[in-house]
Amino acid sequence: MPAPRGAGFVAVLRQLVRRDGPGSSPEAESGRGLVLVAGCAGRWGCEVRDTCTKTVWAEIACPP
C-alpha cells in the first residue's frame, strides 16, 4: 500500500501478539504501541493473519 505524497508509510509484523493494552500499569514497558500510532498517524490499520501474527501499518505526515 503506497503512502500519499508528503507522507511516510510504516508497517510492522509482530508474532506472539500480547492482548493486554492501554489498561496495563503505567510502569509497564509495553502495551501502548497502538495508542501512540493512533495519535501520530493520519491513517492506520491492522491486518491479522492468525492468532499469533498481525501487521500494523501507519501513514505519518512528513513536514514539507
C-alpha positions in Angstrom: 0.0 0.0 0.0 1.8 3.2 -1.1 1.6 6.3 1.1 0.2 9.5 -0.4 2.6 12.3 -1.4 4.0 14.0 1.7 3.6 11.0 4.0 5.7 8.2 5.2 4.5 4.6 5.4 5.5 2.2 8.2 4.5 -1.5 8.6 5.4 -3.7 11.5 4.9 -7.5 11.5 4.5 -9.0 15.0 4.3 -12.6 16.1 3.1 -13.8 19.5 0.8 -10.8 20.0 0.1 -9.7 23.5 -3.5 -8.9 24.3 -3.1 -6.5 27.3 -3.1 -2.9 26.0 -3.6 0.6 27.4 -5.1 -0.9 30.5 -1.6 -2.0 31.6 0.1 -0.4 34.5 1.8 3.0 33.9 5.1 1.4 34.7 4.8 -1.3 32.1 7.4 -1.1 29.3 4.9 -2.3 26.6 1.3 -2.3 25.7 0.8 1.3 24.4 2.0 1.0 20.8 -1.3 1.3 19.1 -2.3 4.3 21.3 0.9 6.1 20.1 0.3 5.1 16.4 -3.3 6.4 16.5 -2.1 9.7 18.0 0.6 10.2 15.4 -0.8 8.7 12.2 -3.2 10.2 9.7 -4.4 6.7 8.8 -3.5 3.3 10.3 -4.8 -0.2 10.3 -4.2 -3.7 11.4 -4.2 -6.9 9.4 -4.5 -10.2 11.4 -3.1 -13.3 9.7 -3.8 -15.8 12.5 -4.0 -15.9 16.3 -0.3 -15.2 16.7 0.6 -12.9 13.8 -0.5 -9.4 12.8 0.8 -6.5 10.8 0.1 -2.9 11.9 0.6 -0.2 9.3 0.5 3.6 9.5 0.8 6.7 7.3 2.5 9.6 9.1 2.7 13.1 7.6 6.1 14.4 6.7 6.9 18.1 7.0 7.3 19.9 3.7 
